Amino acid sequence: MTFQGLFTRIRYHSLLVFDSETGQLVTAVPRPGNTHASCGAVAIPRRIVACLREVWPCVKIEIRTDAGFAVPTVYEYCEKEGIDYTIGLVTNSRLEAMADPLLERARERYGSQGKVRLLSEGSYQAGSWTRERRVAYTRRR
């Protein structure tokens, strides 16, 4: 007798929220493994922010996430609620073009001294955004 097919693997794509000052886990939300990273990206912070502001109405809140949360609803929620945010973006040709001058500057400034990473910032508007936003970007040589 074989048990093949009787057991189903369950995979989760958990959403984890940490306090950046203490490293303490605030909440963990298990989601189905086929869920997009941005699923719950506004609903869960909305509940946490409401709890924080109930106790500390003037608390400064900042959200930092990876590119999985780089969706307009997250930006718009943060902006509406006065929440500072830093969200990674997946690179694309327009962002690379913005960063290309950094590569040339690194060559001029540091020659062949090894690995160099320069940072800069600028305004950028993705096709799905309603307006330009400030982005920070890097080029590594």
N, C-alpha and C positions, 0 to 999 in steps of 0.2 A: 504494500500500500504506500502510495506517495502522497505527500502533502502539497505538492506543487499546485499552485493556483488557489489553495485554500486561504493563504495568508496574503493580505494586501499590504503593500508598503505604503505607509502614510508619510508624506513629506510636507514639511511646513516651510513657509517663507516668513519667518517671524519678524515682527516689527519691534525693535528694542529702543527704549528711550532711557538715556542716562543723564544724570546731573554732571555737567562738565567740571564743576569745581571739586566734587567729592569722588566722582567716578561711580557713584551709587546708582544701581538700576532703579529707575522710577516705575517703569511698566514694561511688560513683555506681552505682545499680542500675537498668538499663533494664527497664521493665515494659511489657506491652502497653498500648496507648492506652486500652483499655476497662476497665482495672483501677481499682478504687476506691482513693482516696488512702491508705487505711489498710492496704492489702495489704502485708504485710511490715513493718508498723509495730512489731511486737514481735520478729520473727525477726532482723531486721538489727541493731537495737540490742543484742539478746541476745548476738550474736557479738562486736560491738564492745566491749561492757561486759566480757565474759569476757576478751578480750585485754588490755584496760586493767587489769583487776583482777589478772591474772596477773603483770603487771610492777609495778603500783602497787596493792597490795591495799587501801590506805586512801584512795585517790583519791576526791574528792568529784565526783560526776557530776550534771549537770543537763541535762534534755532540754527544749528549747523547740521547739514546732511550731505549725503553723496548724490551723485547724478540721478539716482533712481527717483528722487523727489523733485527733480527739476521740471515741474509742470506749472502752468500759469495759475492754477487754483491755489497752490501753495504760496506763490509770490503775492497774489492778491489778498489772501487771508492775512499774511504777515503785515503787509502794508496797511490794510484796513485796521488791524489791531495794534499798530505801532510796535510791532515786534521786529527787532533787527534780525537779519538772516544772512547766512553764508551757505550757498548751495553749489555743489560741484556741477559742472556742465560737461557733457560729452563733447570732445573736440570735433570740430568740423572745419571745412575749408575757409570759411569766413573768419573764424577765431584764429586759425593758423596764420592767415594773412595779417591779422592785427598783430600777431606775435612775431612775425618774421623780422621786423627791424631789431628786435632784441637779439636775435641770433647774430646779425651783422655787428651789432654793438659789442657783443661778447667776443667776437673774433677780433675786432679792432682793439678792444681794451685788454684782453687777456691772452691773445695769440693762441699758443698751443700749451698753455699751462695746466691742462687737465680739464676735469669736468667743471662746468660753470653753469649756474642757473640764475637768470635775471627775471625780475618780476616787474609788471607794469599794470596799468588799469586803463579803461576806456569805456565808452558807451557802446552798447550792442542791443539789437532788437532781433530776436528770433522770429520766424514767420508766425508762430502761434501766440506771440505776445502782443498786447495792446499798445505798448510803448517801449521806449528804450530804458535799459537799466544799466547800472554800473557793473562792470565785470572786472575781475582781476585775472591776469593770465601770466603764464610763464613760458619761457623757451629754455631748453637745456641743450648745451653743446658738449 
